[in-house]
Amino acid sequence: MDDFLAMTEADIARWFGIAAPNEPARRMAADMAQIIAAFEKVRGTLKFEDEPSSFEQALLDTRDAGA
């Protein structure tokens, strides 16, 4: 995790020209490693194409109701 934090701080410095302002900001950046790992764990398991999303169905219902 220290490598991730160091890379994150370097990216911030490179892109924005600032250093992490304080310890809470450093902890927040370090937490991103866990968040990224959680998203990677579920990659490929979410199948939105299996059924229409509720938003898409609401659009269709609205279109049909207005006709």
C-alpha positions in Angstrom: 0.0 0.0 0.0 2.9 2.3 0.6 3.9 2.0 -3.1 0.3 2.9 -4.1 0.3 5.9 -1.8 3.7 7.1 -3.1 2.5 6.7 -6.7 -0.7 8.6 -5.9 1.1 11.5 -4.3 3.5 11.6 -7.3 0.6 11.6 -9.7 -1.1 14.5 -7.8 2.2 16.4 -7.8 2.7 15.8 -11.5 -0.8 16.6 -12.7 -1.8 19.4 -10.3 1.6 20.7 -9.0 0.7 20.3 -5.3 1.6 17.9 -2.5 -1.0 16.1 -0.4 -1.9 18.9 2.0 -2.3 17.0 5.2 -2.4 13.6 6.9 -6.2 13.1 6.4 -5.6 13.6 2.6 -2.8 11.1 2.6 -5.1 8.5 4.4 -7.9 9.2 1.9 -5.5 8.6 -1.0 -4.3 5.4 0.7 -7.9 4.2 1.0 -8.2 4.3 -2.7 -6.1 1.2 -3.0 -8.8 -0.8 -1.1 -11.6 0.8 -3.2 -9.8 -0.1 -6.5 -9.2 -3.6 -5.3 -12.9 -4.0 -4.4 -14.0 -2.9 -7.9 -11.4 -5.2 -9.5 -12.9 -8.1 -7.5 -16.3 -7.7 -9.1 -15.1 -6.9 -12.6 -16.9 -9.2 -15.1 -19.6 -10.2 -12.6 -22.0 -7.4 -13.2 -24.1 -8.2 -16.3 -26.3 -5.2 -17.1 -27.1 -6.7 -20.5 -29.0 -9.6 -18.9 -32.1 -7.6 -18.5 -33.1 -4.0 -19.4 -32.1 -1.4 -16.8 -35.0 0.3 -15.0 -34.0 3.6 -16.4 -34.3 2.3 -20.0 -37.7 0.8 -19.1 -38.8 4.1 -17.6 -37.9 5.9 -20.8 -39.9 3.4 -22.9 -42.9 3.6 -20.5 -42.8 7.4 -20.8 -42.6 7.3 -24.5 -45.5 4.9 -24.8 -47.6 6.9 -22.4 -47.1 10.1 -24.3 -48.3 8.6 -27.6 
